Amino acid sequence: MKIQMSSLLLMFAMVLAPMSRGQSTPPPPKITGVLTMLSPKPGVTLEQVMKIMPAEIRATVPLYLDGRIQQWFTRGDGRGVIFIMNCKDVAEAQALIESLPLAKANLMDEQFIPVGPLSALGLLSKDNPDKK
């Protein structure tokens, strides 16, 4: 575990060092999904959310079954949900979320973060003598 962690730290240092010296920045990461966090807006009550929840579930399940929502989680603090969405960009994820009943009722705060493969891992594979 120590070797893997130190390799990961070294890799990040190699990627960030040129950026800190004003050298060219790495290419933008490939976006393969969007991390979407939803939580009730301040002042929204549990009763307001629960009144719409049956419709929200009926609208959300097809997104999961269609592969648009890859994974979904309850936030550890109990204040909403987190979706990992199969979307090419934030606009696509936002359009899907805005079509849901809780968003239409303007009850949820939304946060969208584009995500993709850790491109810096490519640095490790370039120096791997076992790679063919």
C-alpha positions in Angstrom: 0.0 0.0 0.0 2.8 2.4 0.8 4.4 1.8 -2.6 1.2 2.5 -4.4 0.4 5.6 -2.4 3.9 7.0 -2.9 3.7 6.3 -6.6 0.4 8.2 -6.7 1.8 11.1 -4.9 4.8 11.2 -7.2 2.6 11.1 -10.2 0.6 14.1 -8.9 3.8 16.0 -8.2 5.0 15.4 -11.7 1.8 16.7 -13.2 1.5 19.7 -11.0 5.2 20.8 -11.1 5.2 22.1 -14.7 2.0 24.0 -13.9 3.6 25.7 -10.8 6.5 26.9 -13.0 4.2 28.4 -15.6 4.9 25.7 -18.2 2.2 24.4 -20.4 -0.8 22.9 -18.7 -1.9 19.4 -19.3 -4.8 18.9 -21.7 -8.2 19.1 -20.3 -9.5 15.8 -18.8 -11.8 13.6 -20.8 -15.3 14.0 -19.3 -17.1 10.6 -18.9 -19.8 11.5 -16.3 -21.1 14.1 -14.0 -21.2 13.9 -10.2 -24.5 15.4 -9.2 -25.4 16.4 -5.6 -28.9 17.3 -4.7 -30.1 18.6 -1.3 -33.2 20.5 -0.1 -33.0 24.2 -0.3 -32.8 26.1 3.0 -36.3 26.3 4.5 -37.7 23.3 2.6 -39.3 20.9 5.0 -39.2 17.1 4.9 -43.0 17.2 4.4 -42.6 19.2 1.2 -40.1 16.8 -0.1 -42.0 13.7 0.9 -45.2 15.0 -0.8 -43.4 14.9 -4.2 -41.1 11.9 -3.5 -43.4 9.2 -5.1 -43.4 11.1 -8.4 -39.6 11.8 -8.0 -39.0 8.0 -7.7 -41.2 7.2 -10.6 -39.3 9.7 -12.7 -35.8 8.8 -11.5 -35.9 5.0 -11.8 -36.2 5.1 -15.6 -33.1 7.2 -15.7 -31.3 4.5 -13.8 -32.7 1.7 -15.9 -31.7 3.6 -19.1 -28.1 3.9 -17.7 -28.3 7.7 -17.4 -27.8 7.4 -13.7 -24.9 5.0 -13.2 -24.9 5.0 -9.4 -26.9 6.7 -6.7 -26.2 7.2 -3.0 -27.7 8.8 0.0 -25.5 11.5 1.4 -23.8 10.5 4.7 -25.2 13.5 6.4 -28.8 12.6 5.4 -29.2 15.9 3.4 -30.0 14.6 0.0 -28.6 12.3 -2.7 -25.6 11.9 -5.0 -25.9 10.6 -8.5 -23.0 9.6 -10.8 -24.5 10.3 -14.1 -23.5 9.0 -17.6 -23.5 12.4 -19.3 -21.1 14.0 -21.7 -21.2 17.4 -19.8 -22.9 19.3 -17.0 -25.5 20.8 -19.4 -26.8 17.3 -20.2 -26.9 16.3 -16.5 -28.6 19.5 -15.5 -31.3 19.0 -18.2 -32.1 15.6 -16.9 -32.2 16.7 -13.3 -34.3 19.8 -14.2 -36.9 17.4 -15.7 -37.5 15.7 -12.3 -40.4 16.7 -10.0 -38.4 18.0 -7.1 -36.4 20.3 -9.4 -39.6 21.5 -11.1 -41.0 22.3 -7.7 -37.8 24.4 -7.0 -37.1 22.5 -3.8 -33.6 21.3 -4.4 -30.1 22.9 -4.5 -28.1 21.2 -7.2 -24.3 20.9 -7.7 -22.8 19.4 -10.8 -19.1 18.4 -11.2 -17.8 16.9 -14.4 -15.6 13.8 -13.8 -13.4 11.6 -15.9 -10.5 9.2 -15.8 -7.5 10.3 -13.8 -5.4 11.2 -16.9 -2.3 11.6 -14.8 -2.2 7.8 -14.4 -1.0 7.8 -18.0 2.4 9.0 -16.7 2.8 5.8 -14.8 2.0 3.6 -17.8 4.5 5.4 -20.0 7.4 4.5 -17.8 6.2 0.9 -17.2 8.8 -1.5 -18.8 6.3 -4.3 -18.7 3.9 -2.5 -20.9 3.9 -3.7 -24.5 
